[in-house]
Amino acid sequence: MSAATMDGNDGAGPFEVTHRLVLSIAIPMTLGFLTTPLLGLTDTAVAGRLGSADALAGLAVGAVIFDLLLGSFNFLRASTTGLVAQAYGRGDRREEQAVCLRSLTIALCAGLVIALLSPLLLSAGLFLMAPSPAVAEVTSTYFMIRVLSAPMALANYTLLGFVLGRGQGMTGLLLQAIINGINIVLSIGLGLGLGWGIAGIAWGTFAGETVGLLAGFLIVVSRFDRAHRPTRVEIFARERMRALFSLNRDIMIRTFVLIGSFAIMTRIGSSMGPLVLAANAVLMNLFLVAGYYLDGLANAAEQLVGRAFGAGFRPAFDRAVKLTVIWSFGLGAATTVLLLLFGTDVIALLTTTESVRVEAAKYLPWAALTAISGALAFQMDGVFIGATWSSAMRNMMLAAFVGYIAALALFVPLLGNHGLWLALNLFLVFRGIFFALRLPALADRQFSGAGRS
């Protein structure tokens, strides 16, 4: 089946998974997701050029708090992708739209609650991260502006999940490019050009999410086929809503554990002083670059696995798992090599503070290694999301987290910040291996007709 078919209405039934089909989804989404770490690199570079380690550290703490808040709602994107992909494989166009509209409703309501509770959430975040007073002041400025974009940001998760579920990689690329492109331009223009500093970076985020949502409604929702438009009763059917909330709950727990793991790393780094915290903030952007490369392939796995489930076609499932594993490790290895060769140059672009540059260079190999150690973890995430094996995904993530905590307890006292980065790499390895060990039994049960996890 050609890649072009993915954007049409002929997705139901058995289909052939090819390298071309995998890449037709993965490449556009990789490019789209790369705009997100590019945004992170831009924000870090703007903060780094404000001439203060406190500004860079404050942005890092603020970004972690938002990762905990908004990232915990990434289930909106993931569950929408998996459920839409399965409906696509069945040829159920009405349910595709219903899934999208259910998730949009949840997203907008949750975003409004976050915005209304922002003072309390900021206080809790600062308590957890325990930054210095100067860093906390920067974080507060950034947070109270950016939090206004919460409803738009969560709604954008849902819209992206819908287009990914249908394998429309180019549309996903367009939406991501709009959101992050506007954000990048305004962060530079407002933060440095007009001298607004951290506030300019936050307003750039608000503008990007808002324009992105308007574009998403115009490109996606307004073009829904009226012949398959679900009724309000179908959209909010109790049974469907209960199933969606159950799926979202498990994915939310998994996501919260994942984001919490990064927050723990930032918290431990903060206890080592502002210099280590700033250096780790720079290196985490390199990790995100590797992660977003791999996320494109994870999205291909989500769509193809979900579609294979909807079609009830085991050969497509097996082939999708195999090809996405091959491409994930190949891309991960290439990314590690590139980061080892050119990572110091990227660090130099991100901060003008020489002490931060020198400190970050010490730990660069650990950040580069995450592209390989995380290859299987990202790919398996995609498989489990597409299959909607949410309870198994939650349990395996919790098991990997226990291993991560043990690694932190063992290696940080012995190796300091080196031990912190070693523990992060081990956490990624644990995730990939635990998921892979669980997969064969779940797949056999699904395609034997015994039901889902």
Contacts in CASP RR format, 6 or more apart in sequence:
PFRMAT RR
TARGET T0000
AUTHOR 0000-0000-0000
METHOD contacts of the structure
MODEL  1
MSAATMDGNDGAGPFEVTHRLVLSIAIPMTLGFLTTPLLGLTDTAVAGRL
GSADALAGLAVGAVIFDLLLGSFNFLRASTTGLVAQAYGRGDRREEQAVC
LRSLTIALCAGLVIALLSPLLLSAGLFLMAPSPAVAEVTSTYFMIRVLSA
PMALANYTLLGFVLGRGQGMTGLLLQAIINGINIVLSIGLGLGLGWGIAG
IAWGTFAGETVGLLAGFLIVVSRFDRAHRPTRVEIFARERMRALFSLNRD
IMIRTFVLIGSFAIMTRIGSSMGPLVLAANAVLMNLFLVAGYYLDGLANA
AEQLVGRAFGAGFRPAFDRAVKLTVIWSFGLGAATTVLLLLFGTDVIALL
TTTESVRVEAAKYLPWAALTAISGALAFQMDGVFIGATWSSAMRNMMLAA
FVGYIAALALFVPLLGNHGLWLALNLFLVFRGIFFALRLPALADRQFSGA
GRS
1 15 0 8 1.000
1 16 0 8 1.000
1 18 0 8 1.000
1 21 0 8 1.000
2 20 0 8 1.000
2 21 0 8 1.000
3 20 0 8 1.000
3 21 0 8 1.000
3 24 0 8 1.000
3 25 0 8 1.000
5 11 0 8 1.000
6 21 0 8 1.000
6 24 0 8 1.000
6 25 0 8 1.000
6 166 0 8 1.000
6 167 0 8 1.000
6 168 0 8 1.000
6 169 0 8 1.000
7 166 0 8 1.000
7 167 0 8 1.000
7 168 0 8 1.000
7 170 0 8 1.000
7 171 0 8 1.000
9 93 0 8 1.000
11 88 0 8 1.000
11 89 0 8 1.000
11 91 0 8 1.000
11 307 0 8 1.000
12 88 0 8 1.000
12 89 0 8 1.000
12 90 0 8 1.000
12 91 0 8 1.000
12 311 0 8 1.000
13 89 0 8 1.000
13 90 0 8 1.000
13 91 0 8 1.000
13 310 0 8 1.000
13 311 0 8 1.000
13 312 0 8 1.000
13 313 0 8 1.000
14 311 0 8 1.000
14 313 0 8 1.000
14 315 0 8 1.000
14 316 0 8 1.000
15 307 0 8 1.000
15 308 0 8 1.000
15 311 0 8 1.000
15 313 0 8 1.000
15 316 0 8 1.000
16 316 0 8 1.000
16 319 0 8 1.000
17 304 0 8 1.000
17 308 0 8 1.000
17 316 0 8 1.000
17 319 0 8 1.000
17 320 0 8 1.000
17 323 0 8 1.000
18 323 0 8 1.000
19 323 0 8 1.000
19 327 0 8 1.000
21 304 0 8 1.000
22 297 0 8 1.000
22 300 0 8 1.000
22 304 0 8 1.000
22 320 0 8 1.000
22 323 0 8 1.000
22 324 0 8 1.000
22 327 0 8 1.000
23 300 0 8 1.000
23 327 0 8 1.000
24 169 0 8 1.000
25 164 0 8 1.000
25 167 0 8 1.000
25 169 0 8 1.000
25 296 0 8 1.000
25 299 0 8 1.000
25 300 0 8 1.000
25 303 0 8 1.000
25 304 0 8 1.000
26 296 0 8 1.000
26 297 0 8 1.000
26 299 0 8 1.000
26 300 0 8 1.000
26 324 0 8 1.000
26 327 0 8 1.000
27 296 0 8 1.000
28 169 0 8 1.000
28 170 0 8 1.000
28 172 0 8 1.000
28 173 0 8 1.000
29 164 0 8 1.000
29 169 0 8 1.000
29 172 0 8 1.000
29 173 0 8 1.000
29 176 0 8 1.000
29 295 0 8 1.000
29 296 0 8 1.000
29 299 0 8 1.000
29 300 0 8 1.000
30 292 0 8 1.000
30 293 0 8 1.000
30 295 0 8 1.000
30 296 0 8 1.000
30 297 0 8 1.000
31 173 0 8 1.000
32 172 0 8 1.000
32 173 0 8 1.000
32 176 0 8 1.000
32 177 0 8 1.000
32 180 0 8 1.000
32 292 0 8 1.000
33 176 0 8 1.000
33 292 0 8 1.000
33 293 0 8 1.000
33 295 0 8 1.000
33 296 0 8 1.000
34 289 0 8 1.000
34 292 0 8 1.000
34 293 0 8 1.000
35 176 0 8 1.000
35 177 0 8 1.000
35 179 0 8 1.000
35 180 0 8 1.000
35 181 0 8 1.000
35 184 0 8 1.000
36 176 0 8 1.000
36 180 0 8 1.000
36 288 0 8 1.000
36 292 0 8 1.000
37 285 0 8 1.000
37 288 0 8 1.000
37 289 0 8 1.000
37 291 0 8 1.000
37 292 0 8 1.000
38 180 0 8 1.000
38 184 0 8 1.000
39 180 0 8 1.000
39 181 0 8 1.000
39 183 0 8 1.000
39 184 0 8 1.000
39 187 0 8 1.000
40 63 0 8 1.000
40 285 0 8 1.000
40 288 0 8 1.000
41 285 0 8 1.000
41 289 0 8 1.000
41 346 0 8 1.000
41 349 0 8 1.000
41 350 0 8 1.000
42 184 0 8 1.000
42 187 0 8 1.000
42 188 0 8 1.000
43 59 0 8 1.000
43 63 0 8 1.000
43 187 0 8 1.000
43 201 0 8 1.000
44 56 0 8 1.000
44 59 0 8 1.000
44 281 0 8 1.000
44 282 0 8 1.000
44 285 0 8 1.000
44 350 0 8 1.000
44 351 0 8 1.000
45 349 0 8 1.000
45 350 0 8 1.000
45 351 0 8 1.000
46 187 0 8 1.000
46 188 0 8 1.000
46 191 0 8 1.000
46 192 0 8 1.000
46 197 0 8 1.000
46 201 0 8 1.000
47 55 0 8 1.000
47 56 0 8 1.000
47 58 0 8 1.000
47 59 0 8 1.000
47 197 0 8 1.000
47 198 0 8 1.000
47 201 0 8 1.000
48 55 0 8 1.000
48 56 0 8 1.000
48 350 0 8 1.000
48 351 0 8 1.000
48 352 0 8 1.000
48 353 0 8 1.000
49 192 0 8 1.000
49 352 0 8 1.000
50 56 0 8 1.000
50 197 0 8 1.000
50 198 0 8 1.000
51 352 0 8 1.000
51 353 0 8 1.000
53 274 0 8 1.000
53 275 0 8 1.000
53 278 0 8 1.000
53 353 0 8 1.000
53 355 0 8 1.000
53 356 0 8 1.000
54 132 0 8 1.000
54 134 0 8 1.000
54 135 0 8 1.000
54 138 0 8 1.000
54 274 0 8 1.000
55 138 0 8 1.000
55 197 0 8 1.000
55 198 0 8 1.000
56 278 0 8 1.000
56 281 0 8 1.000
56 282 0 8 1.000
56 351 0 8 1.000
56 353 0 8 1.000
56 356 0 8 1.000
57 131 0 8 1.000
57 132 0 8 1.000
57 135 0 8 1.000
57 138 0 8 1.000
57 270 0 8 1.000
57 274 0 8 1.000
57 277 0 8 1.000
57 278 0 8 1.000
57 281 0 8 1.000
58 131 0 8 1.000
58 135 0 8 1.000
58 136 0 8 1.000
58 138 0 8 1.000
58 139 0 8 1.000
58 142 0 8 1.000
58 198 0 8 1.000
59 138 0 8 1.000
59 139 0 8 1.000
59 142 0 8 1.000
59 198 0 8 1.000
59 201 0 8 1.000
59 281 0 8 1.000
60 266 0 8 1.000
60 277 0 8 1.000
60 278 0 8 1.000
60 280 0 8 1.000
60 281 0 8 1.000
60 284 0 8 1.000
61 126 0 8 1.000
61 129 0 8 1.000
61 131 0 8 1.000
61 135 0 8 1.000
61 136 0 8 1.000
61 139 0 8 1.000
61 266 0 8 1.000
61 270 0 8 1.000
62 139 0 8 1.000
62 142 0 8 1.000
62 143 0 8 1.000
63 281 0 8 1.000
64 129 0 8 1.000
64 262 0 8 1.000
64 263 0 8 1.000
64 266 0 8 1.000
65 121 0 8 1.000
65 122 0 8 1.000
65 125 0 8 1.000
65 129 0 8 1.000
65 139 0 8 1.000
65 143 0 8 1.000
66 143 0 8 1.000
66 146 0 8 1.000
66 147 0 8 1.000
67 259 0 8 1.000
67 262 0 8 1.000
67 263 0 8 1.000
68 125 0 8 1.000
68 256 0 8 1.000
68 259 0 8 1.000
68 260 0 8 1.000
68 263 0 8 1.000
69 114 0 8 1.000
69 121 0 8 1.000
69 150 0 8 1.000
70 114 0 8 1.000
70 150 0 8 1.000
70 153 0 8 1.000
70 154 0 8 1.000
71 255 0 8 1.000
71 259 0 8 1.000
72 252 0 8 1.000
72 255 0 8 1.000
72 256 0 8 1.000
72 259 0 8 1.000
73 107 0 8 1.000
73 110 0 8 1.000
73 111 0 8 1.000
73 154 0 8 1.000
73 157 0 8 1.000
73 252 0 8 1.000
73 255 0 8 1.000
74 157 0 8 1.000
74 251 0 8 1.000
74 255 0 8 1.000
75 247 0 8 1.000
75 248 0 8 1.000
75 249 0 8 1.000
75 251 0 8 1.000
75 252 0 8 1.000
75 255 0 8 1.000
76 103 0 8 1.000
76 106 0 8 1.000
76 107 0 8 1.000
76 110 0 8 1.000
76 154 0 8 1.000
76 157 0 8 1.000
76 158 0 8 1.000
76 161 0 8 1.000
76 248 0 8 1.000
77 157 0 8 1.000
77 158 0 8 1.000
77 160 0 8 1.000
77 161 0 8 1.000
77 164 0 8 1.000
78 161 0 8 1.000
78 251 0 8 1.000
78 255 0 8 1.000
78 302 0 8 1.000
78 385 0 8 1.000
79 103 0 8 1.000
79 244 0 8 1.000
79 247 0 8 1.000
79 248 0 8 1.000
79 251 0 8 1.000
79 385 0 8 1.000
79 388 0 8 1.000
79 390 0 8 1.000
80 99 0 8 1.000
80 100 0 8 1.000
80 103 0 8 1.000
80 157 0 8 1.000
80 158 0 8 1.000
80 161 0 8 1.000
80 162 0 8 1.000
80 165 0 8 1.000
81 161 0 8 1.000
81 162 0 8 1.000
81 164 0 8 1.000
81 165 0 8 1.000
81 299 0 8 1.000
81 302 0 8 1.000
81 303 0 8 1.000
81 385 0 8 1.000
81 386 0 8 1.000
82 165 0 8 1.000
82 302 0 8 1.000
82 303 0 8 1.000
82 306 0 8 1.000
82 385 0 8 1.000
82 386 0 8 1.000
82 388 0 8 1.000
83 95 0 8 1.000
83 99 0 8 1.000
83 244 0 8 1.000
83 247 0 8 1.000
83 388 0 8 1.000
84 96 0 8 1.000
84 99 0 8 1.000
84 100 0 8 1.000
84 161 0 8 1.000
84 162 0 8 1.000
84 164 0 8 1.000
84 165 0 8 1.000
84 166 0 8 1.000
85 164 0 8 1.000
85 165 0 8 1.000
85 166 0 8 1.000
85 167 0 8 1.000
85 302 0 8 1.000
85 303 0 8 1.000
85 304 0 8 1.000
85 305 0 8 1.000
85 306 0 8 1.000
85 307 0 8 1.000
85 309 0 8 1.000
85 310 0 8 1.000
85 386 0 8 1.000
86 306 0 8 1.000
86 307 0 8 1.000
86 309 0 8 1.000
86 310 0 8 1.000
86 386 0 8 1.000
86 388 0 8 1.000
87 93 0 8 1.000
87 95 0 8 1.000
87 96 0 8 1.000
87 99 0 8 1.000
87 310 0 8 1.000
88 96 0 8 1.000
88 165 0 8 1.000
88 166 0 8 1.000
88 167 0 8 1.000
88 307 0 8 1.000
88 310 0 8 1.000
89 306 0 8 1.000
89 307 0 8 1.000
89 308 0 8 1.000
89 309 0 8 1.000
89 310 0 8 1.000
89 311 0 8 1.000
90 310 0 8 1.000
90 311 0 8 1.000
93 225 0 8 1.000
93 228 0 8 1.000
94 228 0 8 1.000
94 229 0 8 1.000
94 230 0 8 1.000
94 234 0 8 1.000
95 230 0 8 1.000
96 162 0 8 1.000
96 166 0 8 1.000
96 228 0 8 1.000
97 224 0 8 1.000
97 225 0 8 1.000
97 228 0 8 1.000
97 229 0 8 1.000
97 230 0 8 1.000
98 230 0 8 1.000
98 234 0 8 1.000
98 235 0 8 1.000
98 240 0 8 1.000
99 162 0 8 1.000
99 244 0 8 1.000
100 158 0 8 1.000
100 159 0 8 1.000
100 162 0 8 1.000
100 220 0 8 1.000
100 221 0 8 1.000
101 230 0 8 1.000
101 235 0 8 1.000
102 235 0 8 1.000
102 236 0 8 1.000
102 240 0 8 1.000
102 241 0 8 1.000
102 244 0 8 1.000
103 158 0 8 1.000
103 162 0 8 1.000
103 244 0 8 1.000
104 155 0 8 1.000
104 158 0 8 1.000
104 159 0 8 1.000
104 221 0 8 1.000
105 235 0 8 1.000
105 236 0 8 1.000
106 158 0 8 1.000
106 244 0 8 1.000
106 248 0 8 1.000
107 151 0 8 1.000
107 154 0 8 1.000
107 155 0 8 1.000
107 157 0 8 1.000
107 158 0 8 1.000
108 151 0 8 1.000
108 154 0 8 1.000
108 155 0 8 1.000
110 150 0 8 1.000
110 154 0 8 1.000
111 150 0 8 1.000
111 151 0 8 1.000
111 153 0 8 1.000
111 154 0 8 1.000
112 150 0 8 1.000
112 151 0 8 1.000
114 121 0 8 1.000
114 147 0 8 1.000
114 150 0 8 1.000
114 151 0 8 1.000
114 154 0 8 1.000
115 147 0 8 1.000
115 148 0 8 1.000
115 150 0 8 1.000
115 151 0 8 1.000
118 143 0 8 1.000
118 144 0 8 1.000
118 147 0 8 1.000
121 147 0 8 1.000
122 139 0 8 1.000
122 140 0 8 1.000
122 143 0 8 1.000
122 144 0 8 1.000
122 147 0 8 1.000
126 136 0 8 1.000
126 139 0 8 1.000
126 140 0 8 1.000
128 263 0 8 1.000
128 267 0 8 1.000
129 139 0 8 1.000
129 263 0 8 1.000
129 266 0 8 1.000
129 267 0 8 1.000
129 270 0 8 1.000
130 267 0 8 1.000
130 270 0 8 1.000
131 139 0 8 1.000
131 270 0 8 1.000
132 274 0 8 1.000
135 274 0 8 1.000
138 198 0 8 1.000
141 198 0 8 1.000
141 199 0 8 1.000
141 202 0 8 1.000
142 198 0 8 1.000
142 199 0 8 1.000
142 201 0 8 1.000
142 202 0 8 1.000
143 202 0 8 1.000
145 199 0 8 1.000
145 200 0 8 1.000
145 202 0 8 1.000
145 203 0 8 1.000
145 206 0 8 1.000
146 202 0 8 1.000
146 205 0 8 1.000
146 206 0 8 1.000
148 206 0 8 1.000
149 205 0 8 1.000
149 206 0 8 1.000
149 208 0 8 1.000
149 209 0 8 1.000
149 210 0 8 1.000
152 209 0 8 1.000
152 210 0 8 1.000
152 212 0 8 1.000
152 213 0 8 1.000
153 209 0 8 1.000
155 213 0 8 1.000
156 175 0 8 1.000
156 179 0 8 1.000
156 209 0 8 1.000
156 212 0 8 1.000
156 213 0 8 1.000
156 216 0 8 1.000
159 175 0 8 1.000
159 213 0 8 1.000
159 216 0 8 1.000
159 217 0 8 1.000
159 220 0 8 1.000
159 221 0 8 1.000
160 172 0 8 1.000
160 175 0 8 1.000
160 176 0 8 1.000
162 220 0 8 1.000
163 169 0 8 1.000
163 171 0 8 1.000
163 172 0 8 1.000
163 175 0 8 1.000
163 220 0 8 1.000
164 172 0 8 1.000
164 299 0 8 1.000
164 302 0 8 1.000
164 303 0 8 1.000
165 302 0 8 1.000
165 303 0 8 1.000
165 306 0 8 1.000
166 303 0 8 1.000
167 303 0 8 1.000
171 219 0 8 1.000
171 220 0 8 1.000
174 215 0 8 1.000
174 219 0 8 1.000
175 212 0 8 1.000
175 215 0 8 1.000
175 216 0 8 1.000
175 219 0 8 1.000
175 220 0 8 1.000
178 208 0 8 1.000
178 211 0 8 1.000
178 212 0 8 1.000
178 215 0 8 1.000
179 208 0 8 1.000
179 209 0 8 1.000
179 211 0 8 1.000
179 212 0 8 1.000
180 208 0 8 1.000
181 208 0 8 1.000
182 204 0 8 1.000
182 207 0 8 1.000
182 208 0 8 1.000
182 211 0 8 1.000
182 212 0 8 1.000
183 204 0 8 1.000
183 205 0 8 1.000
183 207 0 8 1.000
183 208 0 8 1.000
183 209 0 8 1.000
186 200 0 8 1.000
186 203 0 8 1.000
186 204 0 8 1.000
186 207 0 8 1.000
186 208 0 8 1.000
187 200 0 8 1.000
187 201 0 8 1.000
187 204 0 8 1.000
187 205 0 8 1.000
189 200 0 8 1.000
190 196 0 8 1.000
190 197 0 8 1.000
190 199 0 8 1.000
190 200 0 8 1.000
190 201 0 8 1.000
190 203 0 8 1.000
190 204 0 8 1.000
191 197 0 8 1.000
191 198 0 8 1.000
191 199 0 8 1.000
191 200 0 8 1.000
191 201 0 8 1.000
194 200 0 8 1.000
196 203 0 8 1.000
234 240 0 8 1.000
246 390 0 8 1.000
247 388 0 8 1.000
247 390 0 8 1.000
249 390 0 8 1.000
250 390 0 8 1.000
250 391 0 8 1.000
250 393 0 8 1.000
250 394 0 8 1.000
251 385 0 8 1.000
251 390 0 8 1.000
251 393 0 8 1.000
251 394 0 8 1.000
253 394 0 8 1.000
253 397 0 8 1.000
253 398 0 8 1.000
254 390 0 8 1.000
254 393 0 8 1.000
254 394 0 8 1.000
254 397 0 8 1.000
257 397 0 8 1.000
257 398 0 8 1.000
257 401 0 8 1.000
258 397 0 8 1.000
261 401 0 8 1.000
261 404 0 8 1.000
261 424 0 8 1.000
261 427 0 8 1.000
262 284 0 8 1.000
264 408 0 8 1.000
265 280 0 8 1.000
265 420 0 8 1.000
265 423 0 8 1.000
265 424 0 8 1.000
266 277 0 8 1.000
266 280 0 8 1.000
266 281 0 8 1.000
266 284 0 8 1.000
268 408 0 8 1.000
268 412 0 8 1.000
268 420 0 8 1.000
269 276 0 8 1.000
269 277 0 8 1.000
269 280 0 8 1.000
269 417 0 8 1.000
269 420 0 8 1.000
270 277 0 8 1.000
272 416 0 8 1.000
272 417 0 8 1.000
275 355 0 8 1.000
275 356 0 8 1.000
275 359 0 8 1.000
276 359 0 8 1.000
276 417 0 8 1.000
278 351 0 8 1.000
278 353 0 8 1.000
278 356 0 8 1.000
278 359 0 8 1.000
279 356 0 8 1.000
279 359 0 8 1.000
279 360 0 8 1.000
279 362 0 8 1.000
279 363 0 8 1.000
279 417 0 8 1.000
280 360 0 8 1.000
280 363 0 8 1.000
280 417 0 8 1.000
280 420 0 8 1.000
282 347 0 8 1.000
282 350 0 8 1.000
282 351 0 8 1.000
282 356 0 8 1.000
282 360 0 8 1.000
283 347 0 8 1.000
283 360 0 8 1.000
283 363 0 8 1.000
283 364 0 8 1.000
283 366 0 8 1.000
283 367 0 8 1.000
283 421 0 8 1.000
284 367 0 8 1.000
285 350 0 8 1.000
286 339 0 8 1.000
286 343 0 8 1.000
286 346 0 8 1.000
286 364 0 8 1.000
286 367 0 8 1.000
286 368 0 8 1.000
287 367 0 8 1.000
287 370 0 8 1.000
287 424 0 8 1.000
289 335 0 8 1.000
289 339 0 8 1.000
290 332 0 8 1.000
290 335 0 8 1.000
290 336 0 8 1.000
290 339 0 8 1.000
290 368 0 8 1.000
290 370 0 8 1.000
290 371 0 8 1.000
290 374 0 8 1.000
291 370 0 8 1.000
291 371 0 8 1.000
291 374 0 8 1.000
291 378 0 8 1.000
293 331 0 8 1.000
293 332 0 8 1.000
293 335 0 8 1.000
293 371 0 8 1.000
294 328 0 8 1.000
294 331 0 8 1.000
294 332 0 8 1.000
294 371 0 8 1.000
294 374 0 8 1.000
294 375 0 8 1.000
294 378 0 8 1.000
294 379 0 8 1.000
295 378 0 8 1.000
297 324 0 8 1.000
297 327 0 8 1.000
297 328 0 8 1.000
297 331 0 8 1.000
297 378 0 8 1.000
297 379 0 8 1.000
298 324 0 8 1.000
298 328 0 8 1.000
298 378 0 8 1.000
298 379 0 8 1.000
298 381 0 8 1.000
298 382 0 8 1.000
298 385 0 8 1.000
299 382 0 8 1.000
300 320 0 8 1.000
300 324 0 8 1.000
301 320 0 8 1.000
301 321 0 8 1.000
301 324 0 8 1.000
301 379 0 8 1.000
301 382 0 8 1.000
301 383 0 8 1.000
301 386 0 8 1.000
302 382 0 8 1.000
302 383 0 8 1.000
302 385 0 8 1.000
302 386 0 8 1.000
303 386 0 8 1.000
304 316 0 8 1.000
304 317 0 8 1.000
304 320 0 8 1.000
304 324 0 8 1.000
305 317 0 8 1.000
305 320 0 8 1.000
305 321 0 8 1.000
305 382 0 8 1.000
305 383 0 8 1.000
305 386 0 8 1.000
305 387 0 8 1.000
306 386 0 8 1.000
306 387 0 8 1.000
306 388 0 8 1.000
307 316 0 8 1.000
308 314 0 8 1.000
308 316 0 8 1.000
308 317 0 8 1.000
308 320 0 8 1.000
309 317 0 8 1.000
309 386 0 8 1.000
309 387 0 8 1.000
309 388 0 8 1.000
309 446 0 8 1.000
312 447 0 8 1.000
314 443 0 8 1.000
314 447 0 8 1.000
317 443 0 8 1.000
317 447 0 8 1.000
318 443 0 8 1.000
320 383 0 8 1.000
321 383 0 8 1.000
321 439 0 8 1.000
324 379 0 8 1.000
324 382 0 8 1.000
324 383 0 8 1.000
325 376 0 8 1.000
325 379 0 8 1.000
328 375 0 8 1.000
328 376 0 8 1.000
328 378 0 8 1.000
328 379 0 8 1.000
329 372 0 8 1.000
329 375 0 8 1.000
329 376 0 8 1.000
330 375 0 8 1.000
331 371 0 8 1.000
331 375 0 8 1.000
332 371 0 8 1.000
332 372 0 8 1.000
332 374 0 8 1.000
332 375 0 8 1.000
333 371 0 8 1.000
333 372 0 8 1.000
333 375 0 8 1.000
335 368 0 8 1.000
335 371 0 8 1.000
336 368 0 8 1.000
336 369 0 8 1.000
336 371 0 8 1.000
336 372 0 8 1.000
339 346 0 8 1.000
339 364 0 8 1.000
339 367 0 8 1.000
339 368 0 8 1.000
339 371 0 8 1.000
340 364 0 8 1.000
340 365 0 8 1.000
340 368 0 8 1.000
343 364 0 8 1.000
343 368 0 8 1.000
344 357 0 8 1.000
344 361 0 8 1.000
344 364 0 8 1.000
347 357 0 8 1.000
347 360 0 8 1.000
347 361 0 8 1.000
347 364 0 8 1.000
348 357 0 8 1.000
351 357 0 8 1.000
351 360 0 8 1.000
362 417 0 8 1.000
363 417 0 8 1.000
363 418 0 8 1.000
363 421 0 8 1.000
366 418 0 8 1.000
366 421 0 8 1.000
366 422 0 8 1.000
366 424 0 8 1.000
366 425 0 8 1.000
367 421 0 8 1.000
369 425 0 8 1.000
370 424 0 8 1.000
370 425 0 8 1.000
370 428 0 8 1.000
373 425 0 8 1.000
373 426 0 8 1.000
373 428 0 8 1.000
373 429 0 8 1.000
374 428 0 8 1.000
374 429 0 8 1.000
374 431 0 8 1.000
374 432 0 8 1.000
376 429 0 8 1.000
376 431 0 8 1.000
376 432 0 8 1.000
376 433 0 8 1.000
376 435 0 8 1.000
376 436 0 8 1.000
377 428 0 8 1.000
377 429 0 8 1.000
377 431 0 8 1.000
377 432 0 8 1.000
377 435 0 8 1.000
379 432 0 8 1.000
380 431 0 8 1.000
380 432 0 8 1.000
380 435 0 8 1.000
380 436 0 8 1.000
380 439 0 8 1.000
381 393 0 8 1.000
381 431 0 8 1.000
381 435 0 8 1.000
383 435 0 8 1.000
383 439 0 8 1.000
384 390 0 8 1.000
384 392 0 8 1.000
384 393 0 8 1.000
384 435 0 8 1.000
384 439 0 8 1.000
385 393 0 8 1.000
387 442 0 8 1.000
387 443 0 8 1.000
387 446 0 8 1.000
387 452 0 8 1.000
387 453 0 8 1.000
388 452 0 8 1.000
389 442 0 8 1.000
389 452 0 8 1.000
389 453 0 8 1.000
390 453 0 8 1.000
391 453 0 8 1.000
392 438 0 8 1.000
392 442 0 8 1.000
392 453 0 8 1.000
393 435 0 8 1.000
396 431 0 8 1.000
396 434 0 8 1.000
396 435 0 8 1.000
396 438 0 8 1.000
397 431 0 8 1.000
399 430 0 8 1.000
399 434 0 8 1.000
400 427 0 8 1.000
400 430 0 8 1.000
400 431 0 8 1.000
400 432 0 8 1.000
400 434 0 8 1.000
401 427 0 8 1.000
403 426 0 8 1.000
403 427 0 8 1.000
403 430 0 8 1.000
404 423 0 8 1.000
404 424 0 8 1.000
404 426 0 8 1.000
404 427 0 8 1.000
404 430 0 8 1.000
407 422 0 8 1.000
407 423 0 8 1.000
407 426 0 8 1.000
407 427 0 8 1.000
408 419 0 8 1.000
408 420 0 8 1.000
408 423 0 8 1.000
411 418 0 8 1.000
411 419 0 8 1.000
411 420 0 8 1.000
411 422 0 8 1.000
411 423 0 8 1.000
412 419 0 8 1.000
412 420 0 8 1.000
412 423 0 8 1.000
415 422 0 8 1.000
442 453 0 8 1.000
445 451 0 8 1.000
445 452 0 8 1.000
445 453 0 8 1.000
446 452 0 8 1.000
446 453 0 8 1.000
END
